[in-house]
Amino acid sequence: MARKFLYLVAILIVLVIAALFALALWSTELSRLAFVPRAAFTEQPTLAANTYRDKAMWLATPTMGANDPARWQPTGAQKPAATRDAPSAVFFIHPTSYLRTAAWNAPMDDAESQERARLFIRAMASPFSRGGQMWAPRYRQAAFGAFLTEEAAGQKALDAAYGDVAQAFDQFLAEAPQDAPIILAGHSQGARHLIRLLHDRVAGTPLAGRIAAVYAIGWPISLEHDLPHLGLPACTGARQKGCILSWLSFAEPADPAMLLDLWRKAPGLDGKPHGDSAILCTNPLIGQQGGSAPASANLGTLKPDAELKQGELVAGGVPARCDAQGLLLIGDPPDMGAYVLPGNNYHVYDIPLFWANVQADAERRAAAWKAAQ
């Protein structure tokens, strides 16, 4: 019996190793099989014009109080300021939280994706909340599989999600204090929609003058095909206002193929394929485009628990440097949890890796905007 048990254990180990090997070799193909929706695309009706006046359409607002996930702070962080006296207005677009294949766009009443979105806001929007009033909308986000396919349905799903975000942005502008600096932030799918908002609604308008900073994190911005059309420059200094920060975090050795293959084929804001264009890389440890910084410059990494519901700040643990193609490299793989993607991609942890630095950065840029008025 003992020998049979050992044989079974050996077989299981071999199967696990084989599965990991297959994921390493065919991660993109397996991900497409697992996540690309098989259902036909369903057109999403345009939301009523007053939809986002309903506070139930927001995951975070300045008046939500103790239930606001954006106002959560980890162990070791300073307490946030009072919501109504906050010096900046923050619009945050959460990343993809809908992982099912039943639809191309997440239903608003999908409880699982909504709860996951709240967890993302706790970890990713919370650095901005100490110095700002926070708005984070619910929206009919594109399914995760929309990013893994060249099918037309994927782009249609993204267009539908952007329509919701644009409506929420209008309501944010109507409610935000008119004399306050604006911080725009988003991660992954949220950053993709944010880039489009900059192009469509901010570039070349008076609104650009109200922007203290833009944090378009976890989505590539081509220096050649995207950045010149966003109306704001890349941040080249830690106290610069009215500029854009963006990074893609990878431990070494880094393999960005799963992230960049489809993006390189897709058109940039100038209508041309991104191709091999370099990507905007902000080093969040020093608050500027490019450069390198040691782990000692990291003011605090948010180390989450297994359920991503709690965490603590750990200073001095993770370095960062921008490489030639625009990846943010963080050295040897740090232990952040179970959600590291193939290729040493720390996408889920783009903001938690540098949580305290992001918090300080946002406060500096808001202060710089106010000082210039």
C-alpha positions as YAML, in Angstrom:
chain: A
units: angstrom
residues:
- id: 1
  name: MET
  ca: [0.00, 0.00, 0.00]
- id: 2
  name: ALA
  ca: [2.81, 2.40, 0.92]
- id: 3
  name: ARG
  ca: [4.54, 1.70, -2.39]
- id: 4
  name: LYS
  ca: [1.34, 2.37, -4.33]
- id: 5
  name: PHE
  ca: [0.93, 5.63, -2.44]
- id: 6
  name: LEU
  ca: [4.48, 6.69, -3.36]
- id: 7
  name: TYR
  ca: [3.83, 5.80, -7.00]
- id: 8
  name: LEU
  ca: [0.68, 7.96, -6.92]
- id: 9
  name: VAL
  ca: [2.60, 10.88, -5.41]
- id: 10
  name: ALA
  ca: [5.31, 10.52, -8.07]
- id: 11
  name: ILE
  ca: [2.71, 10.50, -10.85]
- id: 12
  name: LEU
  ca: [1.04, 13.60, -9.43]
- id: 13
  name: ILE
  ca: [4.38, 15.41, -9.24]
- id: 14
  name: VAL
  ca: [5.12, 14.53, -12.86]
- id: 15
  name: LEU
  ca: [1.68, 15.78, -13.92]
- id: 16
  name: VAL
  ca: [2.16, 19.07, -12.09]
- id: 17
  name: ILE
  ca: [5.59, 19.57, -13.64]
- id: 18
  name: ALA
  ca: [4.15, 18.75, -17.08]
- id: 19
  name: ALA
  ca: [1.31, 21.25, -16.56]
- id: 20
  name: LEU
  ca: [3.74, 23.99, -15.53]
- id: 21
  name: PHE
  ca: [5.97, 23.17, -18.50]
- id: 22
  name: ALA
  ca: [2.99, 23.36, -20.85]
- id: 23
  name: LEU
  ca: [1.93, 26.68, -19.36]
- id: 24
  name: ALA
  ca: [5.42, 28.05, -19.89]
- id: 25
  name: LEU
  ca: [5.49, 26.91, -23.52]
- id: 26
  name: TRP
  ca: [1.91, 27.56, -24.55]
- id: 27
  name: SER
  ca: [0.66, 30.07, -21.99]
- id: 28
  name: THR
  ca: [-0.94, 32.34, -24.59]
- id: 29
  name: GLU
  ca: [-2.74, 29.50, -26.37]
- id: 30
  name: LEU
  ca: [-3.93, 27.96, -23.09]
- id: 31
  name: SER
  ca: [-5.09, 31.33, -21.80]
- id: 32
  name: ARG
  ca: [-7.11, 31.90, -24.95]
- id: 33
  name: LEU
  ca: [-8.77, 28.53, -24.59]
- id: 34
  name: ALA
  ca: [-9.57, 29.23, -20.96]
- id: 35
  name: PHE
  ca: [-10.69, 32.86, -21.10]
- id: 36
  name: VAL
  ca: [-11.86, 33.99, -24.56]
- id: 37
  name: PRO
  ca: [-15.68, 34.03, -24.53]
- id: 38
  name: ARG
  ca: [-17.34, 31.51, -26.77]
- id: 39
  name: ALA
  ca: [-20.66, 33.34, -26.82]
- id: 40
  name: ALA
  ca: [-21.63, 35.70, -29.62]
- id: 41
  name: PHE
  ca: [-21.05, 39.38, -28.87]
- id: 42
  name: THR
  ca: [-24.14, 41.19, -27.59]
- id: 43
  name: GLU
  ca: [-24.42, 44.92, -28.24]
- id: 44
  name: GLN
  ca: [-24.58, 46.89, -25.01]
- id: 45
  name: PRO
  ca: [-27.30, 49.56, -24.91]
- id: 46
  name: THR
  ca: [-26.10, 53.05, -24.07]
- id: 47
  name: LEU
  ca: [-26.73, 53.90, -20.44]
- id: 48
  name: ALA
  ca: [-29.23, 56.64, -19.64]
- id: 49
  name: ALA
  ca: [-27.64, 60.09, -19.44]
- id: 50
  name: ASN
  ca: [-28.20, 60.37, -15.68]
- id: 51
  name: THR
  ca: [-27.02, 56.84, -14.80]
- id: 52
  name: TYR
  ca: [-23.94, 57.93, -12.87]
- id: 53
  name: ARG
  ca: [-25.88, 60.32, -10.69]
- id: 54
  name: ASP
  ca: [-26.90, 57.16, -8.85]
- id: 55
  name: LYS
  ca: [-24.33, 56.50, -6.11]
- id: 56
  name: ALA
  ca: [-24.96, 52.77, -6.54]
- id: 57
  name: MET
  ca: [-23.08, 53.05, -9.85]
- id: 58
  name: TRP
  ca: [-19.86, 53.85, -8.02]
- id: 59
  name: LEU
  ca: [-17.48, 51.57, -6.16]
- id: 60
  name: ALA
  ca: [-15.94, 54.59, -4.42]
- id: 61
  name: THR
  ca: [-17.13, 58.17, -3.85]
- id: 62
  name: PRO
  ca: [-16.16, 60.92, -1.39]
- id: 63
  name: THR
  ca: [-19.42, 60.44, 0.52]
- id: 64
  name: MET
  ca: [-19.33, 56.64, 0.84]
- id: 65
  name: GLY
  ca: [-17.68, 56.67, 4.25]
- id: 66
  name: ALA
  ca: [-16.40, 53.56, 6.01]
- id: 67
  name: ASN
  ca: [-17.58, 51.21, 3.24]
- id: 68
  name: ASP
  ca: [-15.38, 52.92, 0.63]
- id: 69
  name: PRO
  ca: [-12.71, 50.37, -0.43]
- id: 70
  name: ALA
  ca: [-10.44, 53.15, -1.72]
- id: 71
  name: ARG
  ca: [-10.07, 54.58, 1.78]
- id: 72
  name: TRP
  ca: [-8.61, 51.35, 3.16]
- id: 73
  name: GLN
  ca: [-4.99, 51.71, 4.28]
- id: 74
  name: PRO
  ca: [-2.50, 48.93, 5.04]
- id: 75
  name: THR
  ca: [-0.67, 48.38, 8.28]
- id: 76
  name: GLY
  ca: [2.09, 50.95, 8.54]
- id: 77
  name: ALA
  ca: [0.39, 53.65, 6.44]
- id: 78
  name: GLN
  ca: [-0.72, 57.02, 7.68]
- id: 79
  name: LYS
  ca: [-4.46, 57.58, 8.01]
- id: 80
  name: PRO
  ca: [-6.22, 59.31, 5.07]
- id: 81
  name: ALA
  ca: [-7.34, 62.91, 5.25]
- id: 82
  name: ALA
  ca: [-10.98, 63.86, 5.76]
- id: 83
  name: THR
  ca: [-12.82, 63.26, 2.51]
- id: 84
  name: ARG
  ca: [-14.41, 66.68, 2.05]
- id: 85
  name: ASP
  ca: [-11.24, 68.62, 2.83]
- id: 86
  name: ALA
  ca: [-9.05, 66.60, 0.49]
- id: 87
  name: PRO
  ca: [-6.92, 68.73, -1.84]
- id: 88
  name: SER
  ca: [-7.35, 66.78, -5.08]
- id: 89
  name: ALA
  ca: [-10.07, 64.99, -7.05]
- id: 90
  name: VAL
  ca: [-9.15, 61.46, -8.16]
- id: 91
  name: PHE
  ca: [-10.85, 59.47, -10.94]
- id: 92
  name: PHE
  ca: [-9.79, 55.81, -10.77]
- id: 93
  name: ILE
  ca: [-10.70, 53.12, -13.34]
- id: 94
  name: HIS
  ca: [-10.33, 49.61, -11.96]
- id: 95
  name: PRO
  ca: [-8.70, 46.75, -13.92]
- id: 96
  name: THR
  ca: [-10.41, 43.69, -15.35]
- id: 97
  name: SER
  ca: [-12.23, 41.69, -12.69]
- id: 98
  name: TYR
  ca: [-14.58, 39.70, -14.94]
- id: 99
  name: LEU
  ca: [-12.88, 36.39, -15.78]
- id: 100
  name: ARG
  ca: [-15.84, 34.37, -17.05]
- id: 101
  name: THR
  ca: [-16.53, 33.39, -20.66]
- id: 102
  name: ALA
  ca: [-20.32, 33.68, -20.60]
- id: 103
  name: ALA
  ca: [-20.29, 37.20, -22.06]
- id: 104
  name: TRP
  ca: [-17.92, 39.69, -23.68]
- id: 105
  name: ASN
  ca: [-18.96, 42.44, -21.26]
- id: 106
  name: ALA
  ca: [-19.45, 41.95, -17.54]
- id: 107
  name: PRO
  ca: [-23.03, 42.29, -16.32]
- id: 108
  name: MET
  ca: [-23.35, 45.03, -13.70]
- id: 109
  name: ASP
  ca: [-24.95, 42.54, -11.32]
- id: 110
  name: ASP
  ca: [-22.17, 39.94, -11.49]
- id: 111
  name: ALA
  ca: [-21.37, 39.65, -7.78]
- id: 112
  name: GLU
  ca: [-18.05, 37.85, -8.19]
- id: 113
  name: SER
  ca: [-16.49, 40.43, -10.53]
- id: 114
  name: GLN
  ca: [-17.82, 43.31, -8.42]
- id: 115
  name: GLU
  ca: [-16.27, 41.89, -5.25]
- id: 116
  name: ARG
  ca: [-12.99, 41.34, -7.08]
- id: 117
  name: ALA
  ca: [-13.13, 44.95, -8.33]
- id: 118
  name: ARG
  ca: [-13.47, 46.17, -4.74]
- id: 119
  name: LEU
  ca: [-10.40, 44.16, -3.77]
- id: 120
  name: PHE
  ca: [-8.46, 45.74, -6.63]
- id: 121
  name: ILE
  ca: [-9.54, 49.19, -5.51]
- id: 122
  name: ARG
  ca: [-8.35, 48.46, -1.96]
- id: 123
  name: ALA
  ca: [-4.90, 47.57, -3.24]
- id: 124
  name: MET
  ca: [-4.54, 49.94, -6.19]
- id: 125
  name: ALA
  ca: [-6.66, 53.05, -5.56]
- id: 126
  name: SER
  ca: [-5.83, 53.36, -1.87]
- id: 127
  name: PRO
  ca: [-2.45, 55.11, -2.42]
- id: 128
  name: PHE
  ca: [-4.32, 58.05, -3.94]
- id: 129
  name: SER
  ca: [-6.95, 58.40, -1.23]
- id: 130
  name: ARG
  ca: [-4.93, 59.99, 1.58]
- id: 131
  name: GLY
  ca: [-4.63, 63.24, -0.34]
- id: 132
  name: GLY
  ca: [-7.73, 63.15, -2.54]
- id: 133
  name: GLN
  ca: [-11.44, 62.74, -2.97]
- id: 134
  name: MET
  ca: [-11.94, 59.46, -4.80]
- id: 135
  name: TRP
  ca: [-14.39, 58.47, -7.53]
- id: 136
  name: ALA
  ca: [-14.22, 54.92, -8.95]
- id: 137
  name: PRO
  ca: [-17.08, 53.88, -11.27]
- id: 138
  name: ARG
  ca: [-18.65, 50.54, -11.90]
- id: 139
  name: TYR
  ca: [-18.74, 49.79, -15.63]
- id: 140
  name: ARG
  ca: [-19.54, 46.99, -18.04]
- id: 141
  name: GLN
  ca: [-15.91, 46.04, -18.38]
- id: 142
  name: ALA
  ca: [-14.63, 43.89, -21.22]
- id: 143
  name: ALA
  ca: [-14.05, 40.27, -20.25]
- id: 144
  name: PHE
  ca: [-10.45, 39.21, -19.63]
- id: 145
  name: GLY
  ca: [-10.54, 37.16, -22.82]
- id: 146
  name: ALA
  ca: [-11.12, 40.28, -24.92]
- id: 147
  name: PHE
  ca: [-7.41, 41.05, -24.50]
- id: 148
  name: LEU
  ca: [-6.32, 37.63, -25.75]
- id: 149
  name: THR
  ca: [-7.94, 37.61, -29.18]
- id: 150
  name: GLU
  ca: [-7.94, 39.46, -32.49]
- id: 151
  name: GLU
  ca: [-11.66, 38.77, -32.94]
- id: 152
  name: ALA
  ca: [-13.78, 41.85, -33.67]
- id: 153
  name: ALA
  ca: [-15.88, 41.03, -30.61]
- id: 154
  name: GLY
  ca: [-12.94, 41.87, -28.36]
- id: 155
  name: GLN
  ca: [-12.69, 45.43, -29.67]
- id: 156
  name: LYS
  ca: [-16.46, 45.85, -29.54]
- id: 157
  name: ALA
  ca: [-16.44, 44.81, -25.89]
- id: 158
  name: LEU
  ca: [-13.72, 47.35, -25.13]
- id: 159
  name: ASP
  ca: [-15.63, 50.09, -26.98]
- id: 160
  name: ALA
  ca: [-18.75, 49.33, -24.96]
- id: 161
  name: ALA
  ca: [-16.81, 49.45, -21.68]
- id: 162
  name: TYR
  ca: [-15.23, 52.75, -22.68]
- id: 163
  name: GLY
  ca: [-18.67, 54.23, -23.31]
- id: 164
  name: ASP
  ca: [-19.58, 53.61, -19.67]
- id: 165
  name: VAL
  ca: [-16.29, 55.05, -18.42]
- id: 166
  name: ALA
  ca: [-16.74, 58.20, -20.52]
- id: 167
  name: GLN
  ca: [-20.21, 58.76, -19.03]
- id: 168
  name: ALA
  ca: [-18.85, 58.25, -15.52]
- id: 169
  name: PHE
  ca: [-16.06, 60.72, -16.28]
- id: 170
  name: ASP
  ca: [-18.64, 63.38, -17.20]
- id: 171
  name: GLN
  ca: [-20.35, 62.91, -13.86]
- id: 172
  name: PHE
  ca: [-17.02, 63.05, -12.05]
- id: 173
  name: LEU
  ca: [-16.24, 66.39, -13.69]
- id: 174
  name: ALA
  ca: [-19.68, 67.70, -12.70]
- id: 175
  name: GLU
  ca: [-19.19, 66.73, -9.04]
- id: 176
  name: ALA
  ca: [-15.47, 67.34, -8.47]
- id: 177
  name: PRO
  ca: [-14.50, 70.67, -6.86]
- id: 178
  name: GLN
  ca: [-13.78, 73.12, -9.67]
- id: 179
  name: ASP
  ca: [-10.72, 74.59, -7.94]
- id: 180
  name: ALA
  ca: [-9.08, 71.25, -7.16]
- id: 181
  name: PRO
  ca: [-6.26, 69.53, -9.06]
- id: 182
  name: ILE
  ca: [-7.33, 66.36, -10.85]
- id: 183
  name: ILE
  ca: [-5.51, 63.05, -10.66]
- id: 184
  name: LEU
  ca: [-6.47, 60.42, -13.22]
- id: 185
  name: ALA
  ca: [-5.48, 56.83, -12.49]
- id: 186
  name: GLY
  ca: [-6.20, 53.39, -13.87]
- id: 187
  name: HIS
  ca: [-4.64, 49.97, -14.08]
- id: 188
  name: SER
  ca: [-4.62, 47.44, -16.94]
- id: 189
  name: GLN
  ca: [-8.01, 47.68, -18.70]
- id: 190
  name: GLY
  ca: [-8.60, 50.79, -16.61]
- id: 191
  name: ALA
  ca: [-5.37, 52.34, -17.93]
- id: 192
  name: ARG
  ca: [-6.38, 51.49, -21.50]
- id: 193
  name: HIS
  ca: [-9.65, 53.38, -21.08]
- id: 194
  name: LEU
  ca: [-7.79, 56.21, -19.36]
- id: 195
  name: ILE
  ca: [-5.43, 56.60, -22.33]
- id: 196
  name: ARG
  ca: [-8.44, 56.88, -24.62]
- id: 197
  name: LEU
  ca: [-10.04, 59.45, -22.30]
- id: 198
  name: LEU
  ca: [-6.88, 61.55, -22.46]
- id: 199
  name: HIS
  ca: [-6.90, 61.43, -26.24]
- id: 200
  name: ASP
  ca: [-10.63, 62.07, -26.67]
- id: 201
  name: ARG
  ca: [-11.51, 64.37, -23.79]
- id: 202
  name: VAL
  ca: [-8.40, 66.05, -22.35]
- id: 203
  name: ALA
  ca: [-5.80, 66.66, -25.05]
- id: 204
  name: GLY
  ca: [-6.03, 70.18, -26.43]
- id: 205
  name: THR
  ca: [-8.75, 71.30, -24.00]
- id: 206
  name: PRO
  ca: [-8.73, 73.61, -20.94]
- id: 207
  name: LEU
  ca: [-9.21, 70.48, -18.83]
- id: 208
  name: ALA
  ca: [-5.57, 69.58, -19.46]
- id: 209
  name: GLY
  ca: [-4.56, 72.51, -17.29]
- id: 210
  name: ARG
  ca: [-6.34, 71.00, -14.30]
- id: 211
  name: ILE
  ca: [-4.46, 67.71, -14.43]
- id: 212
  name: ALA
  ca: [-1.89, 67.26, -11.65]
- id: 213
  name: ALA
  ca: [-0.86, 63.79, -12.85]
- id: 214
  name: VAL
  ca: [-2.00, 60.78, -14.86]
- id: 215
  name: TYR
  ca: [-1.17, 57.25, -13.68]
- id: 216
  name: ALA
  ca: [-1.84, 54.96, -16.66]
- id: 217
  name: ILE
  ca: [-0.29, 51.84, -15.14]
- id: 218
  name: GLY
  ca: [-0.18, 48.30, -16.51]
- id: 219
  name: TRP
  ca: [-0.95, 49.16, -20.13]
- id: 220
  name: PRO
  ca: [1.77, 49.95, -22.73]
- id: 221
  name: ILE
  ca: [2.05, 53.52, -24.06]
- id: 222
  name: SER
  ca: [4.12, 53.76, -27.22]
- id: 223
  name: LEU
  ca: [6.57, 56.67, -27.16]
- id: 224
  name: GLU
  ca: [6.22, 57.00, -30.93]
- id: 225
  name: HIS
  ca: [2.59, 56.16, -31.69]
- id: 226
  name: ASP
  ca: [0.65, 57.06, -28.51]
- id: 227
  name: LEU
  ca: [2.35, 59.59, -26.23]
- id: 228
  name: PRO
  ca: [2.46, 62.50, -28.74]
- id: 229
  name: HIS
  ca: [-1.35, 62.34, -29.01]
- id: 230
  name: LEU
  ca: [-2.21, 62.42, -25.30]
- id: 231
  name: GLY
  ca: [-1.81, 66.16, -24.79]
- id: 232
  name: LEU
  ca: [0.47, 65.77, -21.77]
- id: 233
  name: PRO
  ca: [4.17, 64.85, -21.57]
- id: 234
  name: ALA
  ca: [5.82, 61.99, -19.73]
- id: 235
  name: CYS
  ca: [6.91, 62.83, -16.18]
- id: 236
  name: THR
  ca: [10.64, 63.56, -16.22]
- id: 237
  name: GLY
  ca: [10.89, 64.92, -12.69]
- id: 238
  name: ALA
  ca: [9.52, 63.95, -9.28]
- id: 239
  name: ARG
  ca: [7.82, 67.32, -8.69]
- id: 240
  name: GLN
  ca: [6.54, 67.90, -12.20]
- id: 241
  name: LYS
  ca: [2.81, 68.53, -12.62]
- id: 242
  name: GLY
  ca: [0.55, 67.84, -15.60]
- id: 243
  name: CYS
  ca: [2.37, 64.73, -16.82]
- id: 244
  name: ILE
  ca: [1.94, 60.99, -17.36]
- id: 245
  name: LEU
  ca: [3.38, 58.04, -15.44]
- id: 246
  name: SER
  ca: [3.22, 54.45, -16.71]
- id: 247
  name: TRP
  ca: [5.05, 51.18, -16.09]
- id: 248
  name: LEU
  ca: [4.89, 47.41, -16.65]
- id: 249
  name: SER
  ca: [6.52, 45.41, -13.84]
- id: 250
  name: PHE
  ca: [8.58, 42.28, -14.57]
- id: 251
  name: ALA
  ca: [10.99, 40.26, -12.49]
- id: 252
  name: GLU
  ca: [14.03, 38.88, -14.26]
- id: 253
  name: PRO
  ca: [14.40, 37.17, -16.61]
- id: 254
  name: ALA
  ca: [11.44, 38.97, -18.19]
- id: 255
  name: ASP
  ca: [9.36, 37.57, -21.06]
- id: 256
  name: PRO
  ca: [6.70, 40.12, -22.12]
- id: 257
  name: ALA
  ca: [5.51, 38.18, -25.18]
- id: 258
  name: MET
  ca: [2.11, 37.27, -23.72]
- id: 259
  name: LEU
  ca: [1.48, 40.93, -22.88]
- id: 260
  name: LEU
  ca: [2.92, 42.63, -25.95]
- id: 261
  name: ASP
  ca: [2.37, 40.33, -28.95]
- id: 262
  name: LEU
  ca: [-1.16, 41.49, -29.76]
- id: 263
  name: TRP
  ca: [-0.42, 45.06, -28.66]
- id: 264
  name: ARG
  ca: [2.43, 45.35, -31.16]
- id: 265
  name: LYS
  ca: [0.06, 44.42, -33.99]
- id: 266
  name: ALA
  ca: [-2.63, 46.83, -32.82]
- id: 267
  name: PRO
  ca: [-2.73, 50.43, -34.08]
- id: 268
  name: GLY
  ca: [-1.55, 53.28, -31.91]
- id: 269
  name: LEU
  ca: [-3.32, 56.61, -31.56]
- id: 270
  name: ASP
  ca: [-1.71, 57.71, -34.84]
- id: 271
  name: GLY
  ca: [-3.35, 54.78, -36.66]
- id: 272
  name: LYS
  ca: [-0.06, 52.94, -37.24]
- id: 273
  name: PRO
  ca: [0.83, 49.57, -35.65]
- id: 274
  name: HIS
  ca: [2.78, 49.87, -32.41]
- id: 275
  name: GLY
  ca: [5.40, 47.51, -33.78]
- id: 276
  name: ASP
  ca: [8.71, 47.57, -31.93]
- id: 277
  name: SER
  ca: [8.26, 51.10, -30.61]
- id: 278
  name: ALA
  ca: [9.72, 51.66, -27.16]
- id: 279
  name: ILE
  ca: [7.24, 51.88, -24.28]
- id: 280
  name: LEU
  ca: [6.92, 54.67, -21.74]
- id: 281
  name: CYS
  ca: [8.58, 53.49, -18.53]
- id: 282
  name: THR
  ca: [8.32, 55.59, -15.39]
- id: 283
  name: ASN
  ca: [10.44, 54.46, -12.49]
- id: 284
  name: PRO
  ca: [8.02, 54.90, -9.56]
- id: 285
  name: LEU
  ca: [10.86, 54.89, -7.02]
- id: 286
  name: ILE
  ca: [12.25, 58.17, -8.40]
- id: 287
  name: GLY
  ca: [9.16, 59.57, -10.16]
- id: 288
  name: GLN
  ca: [10.67, 60.07, -13.59]
- id: 289
  name: GLN
  ca: [10.91, 58.48, -17.01]
- id: 290
  name: GLY
  ca: [13.70, 55.90, -17.13]
- id: 291
  name: GLY
  ca: [16.48, 55.42, -14.64]
- id: 292
  name: SER
  ca: [17.35, 52.97, -11.91]
- id: 293
  name: ALA
  ca: [16.88, 52.92, -8.15]
- id: 294
  name: PRO
  ca: [17.93, 50.45, -5.44]
- id: 295
  name: ALA
  ca: [15.55, 48.69, -3.08]
- id: 296
  name: SER
  ca: [16.48, 51.18, -0.36]
- id: 297
  name: ALA
  ca: [14.52, 53.84, -2.31]
- id: 298
  name: ASN
  ca: [11.32, 51.80, -1.97]
- id: 299
  name: LEU
  ca: [9.28, 53.47, 0.80]
- id: 300
  name: GLY
  ca: [6.93, 50.55, 1.15]
- id: 301
  name: THR
  ca: [5.71, 47.53, -0.83]
- id: 302
  name: LEU
  ca: [2.17, 46.42, -0.03]
- id: 303
  name: LYS
  ca: [2.57, 42.75, 0.80]
- id: 304
  name: PRO
  ca: [-0.94, 41.27, 0.51]
- id: 305
  name: ASP
  ca: [-2.36, 38.29, 2.35]
- id: 306
  name: ALA
  ca: [-3.48, 35.20, 0.43]
- id: 307
  name: GLU
  ca: [-6.98, 36.60, -0.17]
- id: 308
  name: LEU
  ca: [-5.77, 40.10, -1.18]
- id: 309
  name: LYS
  ca: [-7.98, 41.56, 1.57]
- id: 310
  name: GLN
  ca: [-5.33, 42.74, 4.04]
- id: 311
  name: GLY
  ca: [-1.66, 43.61, 3.87]
- id: 312
  name: GLU
  ca: [1.26, 45.43, 5.37]
- id: 313
  name: LEU
  ca: [3.88, 47.83, 4.05]
- id: 314
  name: VAL
  ca: [7.44, 46.47, 3.81]
- id: 315
  name: ALA
  ca: [10.10, 49.10, 3.10]
- id: 316
  name: GLY
  ca: [13.30, 48.56, 1.17]
- id: 317
  name: GLY
  ca: [12.35, 45.27, -0.46]
- id: 318
  name: VAL
  ca: [12.03, 45.84, -4.23]
- id: 319
  name: PRO
  ca: [14.34, 47.79, -6.60]
- id: 320
  name: ALA
  ca: [13.36, 49.08, -10.04]
- id: 321
  name: ARG
  ca: [15.01, 50.00, -13.33]
- id: 322
  name: CYS
  ca: [13.70, 50.74, -16.80]
- id: 323
  name: ASP
  ca: [15.24, 48.70, -19.62]
- id: 324
  name: ALA
  ca: [15.76, 49.75, -23.25]
- id: 325
  name: GLN
  ca: [12.36, 48.54, -24.50]
- id: 326
  name: GLY
  ca: [10.44, 50.15, -21.64]
- id: 327
  name: LEU
  ca: [9.85, 47.35, -19.15]
- id: 328
  name: LEU
  ca: [10.21, 48.09, -15.44]
- id: 329
  name: LEU
  ca: [12.52, 45.38, -14.10]
- id: 330
  name: ILE
  ca: [12.43, 44.54, -10.39]
- id: 331
  name: GLY
  ca: [15.32, 42.06, -10.17]
- id: 332
  name: ASP
  ca: [14.86, 38.59, -8.69]
- id: 333
  name: PRO
  ca: [11.20, 37.54, -8.32]
- id: 334
  name: PRO
  ca: [9.89, 38.86, -4.99]
- id: 335
  name: ASP
  ca: [7.39, 36.81, -3.01]
- id: 336
  name: MET
  ca: [4.13, 38.72, -3.53]
- id: 337
  name: GLY
  ca: [1.68, 35.84, -3.71]
- id: 338
  name: ALA
  ca: [0.16, 33.43, -6.17]
- id: 339
  name: TYR
  ca: [-0.89, 35.82, -8.94]
- id: 340
  name: VAL
  ca: [2.35, 36.28, -10.88]
- id: 341
  name: LEU
  ca: [1.66, 35.81, -14.60]
- id: 342
  name: PRO
  ca: [3.79, 33.81, -17.05]
- id: 343
  name: GLY
  ca: [7.03, 35.46, -18.08]
- id: 344
  name: ASN
  ca: [7.73, 36.80, -14.57]
- id: 345
  name: ASN
  ca: [5.00, 39.36, -15.19]
- id: 346
  name: TYR
  ca: [4.06, 41.13, -11.93]
- id: 347
  name: HIS
  ca: [1.12, 42.85, -13.60]
- id: 348
  name: VAL
  ca: [-1.30, 42.33, -10.69]
- id: 349
  name: TYR
  ca: [1.26, 43.93, -8.37]
- id: 350
  name: ASP
  ca: [2.21, 46.96, -10.51]
- id: 351
  name: ILE
  ca: [0.94, 49.37, -7.85]
- id: 352
  name: PRO
  ca: [1.35, 47.31, -4.62]
- id: 353
  name: LEU
  ca: [5.08, 46.85, -5.37]
- id: 354
  name: PHE
  ca: [5.55, 50.62, -4.99]
- id: 355
  name: TRP
  ca: [2.50, 51.50, -2.89]
- id: 356
  name: ALA
  ca: [4.10, 54.07, -0.55]
- id: 357
  name: ASN
  ca: [6.10, 55.71, -3.36]
- id: 358
  name: VAL
  ca: [2.94, 56.10, -5.44]
- id: 359
  name: GLN
  ca: [1.19, 57.69, -2.47]
- id: 360
  name: ALA
  ca: [4.01, 60.18, -1.93]
- id: 361
  name: ASP
  ca: [4.27, 60.88, -5.66]
- id: 362
  name: ALA
  ca: [0.58, 61.74, -6.03]
- id: 363
  name: GLU
  ca: [0.72, 64.10, -3.06]
- id: 364
  name: ARG
  ca: [3.82, 65.87, -4.43]
- id: 365
  name: ARG
  ca: [2.27, 66.44, -7.85]
- id: 366
  name: ALA
  ca: [-1.00, 67.72, -6.38]
- id: 367
  name: ALA
  ca: [1.02, 70.11, -4.21]
- id: 368
  name: ALA
  ca: [3.03, 71.25, -7.23]
- id: 369
  name: TRP
  ca: [-0.19, 71.98, -9.13]
- id: 370
  name: LYS
  ca: [-1.58, 74.04, -6.25]
- id: 371
  name: ALA
  ca: [1.69, 75.94, -5.82]
- id: 372
  name: ALA
  ca: [1.58, 76.95, -9.49]
- id: 373
  name: GLN
  ca: [-1.88, 78.50, -9.28]
...
